Amino acid sequence: MPEVTIEGKPRLYFSTNASDKSWRFKEKIVAVIESYFQNLDDLYVFSSKKIQNIVNDPEEIDVAFANISDPTSIFEFVQVRDRQNTEGRPWVEQLLGQRASLGIEAGGIMVSTGKFSQNAIRLASKKNIRLRLLLPESEENIKVWYEPNTIGVQSPIVEIDHCSVLAGVDNRILEFKTDERKSIENNILVPTTEKNKYRIISLARVFDVDVMGNNKRQKEFLAKIPINTEFHKATLVIQYKRPRLYLKVNPPYITVSGEPKEILPIVGIVFFVRANHQALNFPIAYRYKYVDAINNTCIGQAIIAEDYLDDQEFYICLLRHNIVGDNRNIGGAFFK
C-alpha cells in the first residue's frame, strides 16, 4: 500500500518588503514547492528581491529564501522564466555569474515553464545548479493520489491584517502599529537562557501560539466569527501581566529614564484579523507537475484552488513531493 506522510511547513512567510513589483502567480507556486526541498521548517520567502552583491550593487532575483531568525541572510535563490522557450546555456552562465557576485556559492535554482537545451543541462549538472520545469499536469495523473475536484479546509483560515503592539516605557504604554506587511516582520523577541540574548520570532508566530494554541483564546476568537462561507474581520486583545515578549525598536531608540533603549517589554498585543472557521471546499483551478530537468524525473505535483478574500484572490496549494515509488509526502500553503 502507498505510504502518505502529511508534512506541512509550520510557517512560510511571503514578504513583499523591498519589492518593486507584486508577486507573479507562478513565482508563488515555485516558492511553495521549493520551500519543501529546503532543510528549514520556518522560512521567509521574498519576491522579487534586490540583494546587494559583493560590490554593493543591487541585483534582482525572482525568489529568495531566508532563515526566519535572520531575514537579511539569503541562503538560496531561484530564477523563474515563464516562457514557452527552450532555455539554453547562456541563461545558466548568467546565473553562474550571479551566484558568484551574490556570494551564494552553493545555491542557484532555475525554473522554466518551457524546457532546457542539452547544453544547458550539461553545464548546470557540472556546476551543481538545479534545473526545474513547472509544467501543466493532467487531471488523470492527479487523481492517482487525489480524487476530489476541490480542496477542503477543515480548520480556520486566518490572515493577520494589522497589529498594535503595546510596550511599556517607564510608567507609560506606547502603541506601535504594524501594517499587513510588517505584521510578519521579525521584530518580536523571546528571552533565552543566556543573559541579554534573545530569539527572534514573528507576530504571526505569536498569534499561532498565544491564540490558536490556547484553547480559551481560540474559542473566544472563533466565537466572534459567524458560521457561514464568508471571511469576517475580528479583533483579539492579549494582555501580558508578566512580559515574556519584547519589542525591538529600530533607531531612533525610545528614551527610558533618560537612556536610549532598543528593546522594550510588551504588555499587550491587539490583533486585527480576517478569518473563516467553517469547513469549506474550494474548486481546483490549476494542476502542475514539477520536474527535475537534469534527471527527467517528477519530484512534485501541485494542485491549487482559488477564491476571493475581500475582493482579492487567494490560493490554497496542496503539494505532493519527495516522490519515491509509491511513497510521498503531502504539504501545502495558503497565500494571496
Stockholm file with secondary structure:
# STOCKHOLM 1.0

chainA/1-336         MPEVTIEGKPRLYFSTNASDKSWRFKEKIVAVIESYFQNLDDLYVFSSKKIQNIVNDPEEIDVAFANISDPTSIFEFVQVRDRQNTEGRPWVEQLLGQRASLGIEAGGIMVSTGKFSQNAIRLASKKNIRLRLLLPESEENIKVWYEPNTIGVQSPIVEIDHCSVLAGVDNRILEFKTDERKSIENNILVPTTEKNKYRIISLARVFDVDVMGNNKRQKEFLAKIPINTEFHKATLVIQYKRPRLYLKVNPPYITVSGEPKEILPIVGIVFFVRANHQALNFPIAYRYKYVDAINNTCIGQAIIAEDYLDDQEFYICLLRHNIVGDNRNIGGAFFK
#=GR chainA/1-336 SS CCCEEECCCSEEEEECTTCSSCCCHHHHHHHHHHHTTSSCSEEEEESSEEEECTTSCEEEESEEEEETTEEEEEEEEEEEECSSSEECHHHHHHHHHHHHHHTCTTCCEEEESSEECHHHHHHHHHTTCEEEEEEECCHHHHTTTCCCSEEEECSCEEEEEEEEEEEEETTEEEEEEECTTGGGSSCEEEECSSTTCEEEECHHHHHIIIIITSHHHHHHHHHTSCSSSSCEEEEEEEECSSCCCEEECCSSCEEETTEEESEEEEEEEEEEEEEECSCEEEEEEEEEEEEETTTTEEEEEEEEEEEEETTEEEEEEEEEEEEETTEEEEEEEEEC
#=GC SS_cons         CCCEEECCCSEEEEECTTCSSCCCHHHHHHHHHHHTTSSCSEEEEESSEEEECTTSCEEEESEEEEETTEEEEEEEEEEEECSSSEECHHHHHHHHHHHHHHTCTTCCEEEESSEECHHHHHHHHHTTCEEEEEEECCHHHHTTTCCCSEEEECSCEEEEEEEEEEEEETTEEEEEEECTTGGGSSCEEEECSSTTCEEEECHHHHHIIIIITSHHHHHHHHHTSCSSSSCEEEEEEEECSSCCCEEECCSSCEEETTEEESEEEEEEEEEEEEEECSCEEEEEEEEEEEEETTTTEEEEEEEEEEEEETTEEEEEEEEEEEEETTEEEEEEEEEC
//
